[in-house]
Structures are given as structure tokens and as C-alpha cells.
Amino acid sequence: MKEAQVLRKGFALRQLVERLSLVEDPGFWRRLQPEAPITEHPWKAWEDLPAPGRPEGASELAARLRQEGYFQTEPLVPEAMIRQMRSCIEAVRKAGFPPMFALVYDVFYQALAHARPTLEAMLGPDFQLVPNFWVYYVETKDDGKGFEPHRDAEYPDTIGVDGMPTVLTVWVALTDATPLNSCIYVVPIHRDPQYPEALRDLRTGGQRIALEDIRALPTQAGTVSCWNQYIYHWGSRSSQRARTPRISYALYCQRGDVTAVDDVRLDPRGPIGFGTRVALICRSLYRYSHLSIQENEDATPLLDFMARNGVSPPARPGFLA
Ligand SMILES: [Fe+2]
């Protein structure tokens, strides 16, 4: 098989295309994981709750975001939800699909509701999701690893005049992430000599960073980590000594009162139907695959499938952590 036909995380494009009829059948996913609901409006149950207030410690987190470029919450996703999400991901992998397809299940959207007060405190009450999703599964092997060192740097001008980002990467840990199973490493922005340059030039690397300024972020399951578009970061090499795989999922969120940064965004207060979910999953797989796949005619059925479900192809490849 040509390398160009293998998606970034090792799933064959042709194999996915051949199974698109299965992918678009909600009954298939319900049979695969009967206890995990798929409804039209996974956030609806949360709408009946009182409006969340500003969470304790939000000011401290905002100060970290301005000074260091990132913050991490206390674990805030309930353990039962984490267990269900892990179970969904394992079932999807066992069925031979990329773990991304676990995002057909409601629980991944409902879990984000627990981060909503924090996200509202950072991005305003009408923040939106930028659904460039990714689900990570780094195996407990010496050759497992997360994404290489990079800045997300997909969107220019996303730091407001108050120093607060208008776009955040939101990364939810579903297992404990440790130095042995590919936790995230960052270079806090105030220790990065190239950060000012990165604000002006999205292609800025990290060649002048001192090793002692690298910070490991061991992370407890259920924690939500957020960072801005220009901080230098990566997922480390895993190890066969790791006790669990590193499982997590991520997306972007943006302020609702600024121009949309991408061609797709979602209101986390409205419905997100099954068809939209599978199309967004395919869009993200396409988006984060090697660029060569995006020029590959074998991808045409995948693009047609996305169009049938109302999702256009992404304008450019992505680089989420
Ligand atoms: Fe990233």
C-alpha cells in the first residue's frame, strides 16, 4: 500500500471509503456500543440546569493563559463519563475503525458541558466549537508517540488586546497522561524566545528554545487542558513500560463575538445530529492526514460523503496536538 494512502494515524483511506455505507448507519454504532446513546441533541439535558456561574479559580487560570500560554483545570469530567468514552473508543478500535469514530456517541459532547463554565470564563458566554476534532490513542509501545513539536498556529491574530486568546485548543484527558505514555510537553510562552515571532509568522519553529524551559504536563484523567494558538508543544514518545495507553480528544473553541476562524463551527447549545457528526469525523480525518492524501483521487468518495452530510472539505490541513 502506498504511504500516501495511509492516514496519519495508520488507517487506510481505501478501507475507510469501502466502509462508508456502514459508517453512515447509526444502527451499526448503536449495536456496537448499546449502552452509549446517540441522540440529536446531546447537550439538551444541560440546558435544563441553572446557568453556570464563573468557576472558582477562573481568574487564576486566565492569568496563566496570559502569562504562560496555557492552563489545566482540576479533573472535572465525571469518572463514569470517562469510562464510557474509553469503552466507546476501545469498541470502535476493535471494530477496525480509527478511534475518531467514537465521536458518534453523545458522551463526548456531554463531557464538554463540564468544561463549559471554564470555557465561558475564558472565551465569553457565546463561545463556539471549531469542530476540528481529533481522538488520540497512543499505545504503550516504544514506537508510540503523539504529534511532533509544533505550534497549532492555524489562525492568525487570535490574541486579544487584553492578552486573552480568542481561540483555544481544548484537550480532554481520558487516561492519566504521564511521561511514560506520551503526556503533553509545552514551552511556556514567557520562556520561549521565538514566541513574539510566532505571533507574527505562523510558520515559526522552536530552534532557539532552551531544554530547561521545556515543561512536562503529567495530567490526570478528566482534566481539561487549554492553550493558545502559538505556544510550542508536542506529545512525547511513549514506552512499553507505560501502564495505560494515552487516550484523549481535542478540538478548538473560539469566542462567539469575533469572526469565524474556520469554515465550520458549531453552537454547543444546539443540536448536533448523527449525520453532521460522521461528516465532521471524516472531515477531521481528511484534514489531519498527510497533504498527499488530500490530492489523491481515492479520497473523492470521502468528500462526496461529507458533502451529502452538509460538510465541506477543509480549506487547509490541520495540526492539532
Ligand atoms: Fe497542537
Boltz pocket constraint, residues with backbone or C-beta under 6 A from the ligand:
constraints:
  - pocket:
      binder: B
      contacts: [[A, 147], [A, 150], [A, 151], [A, 152], [A, 233], [A, 319], [A, 320], [A, 321]]
      max_distance: 6.0
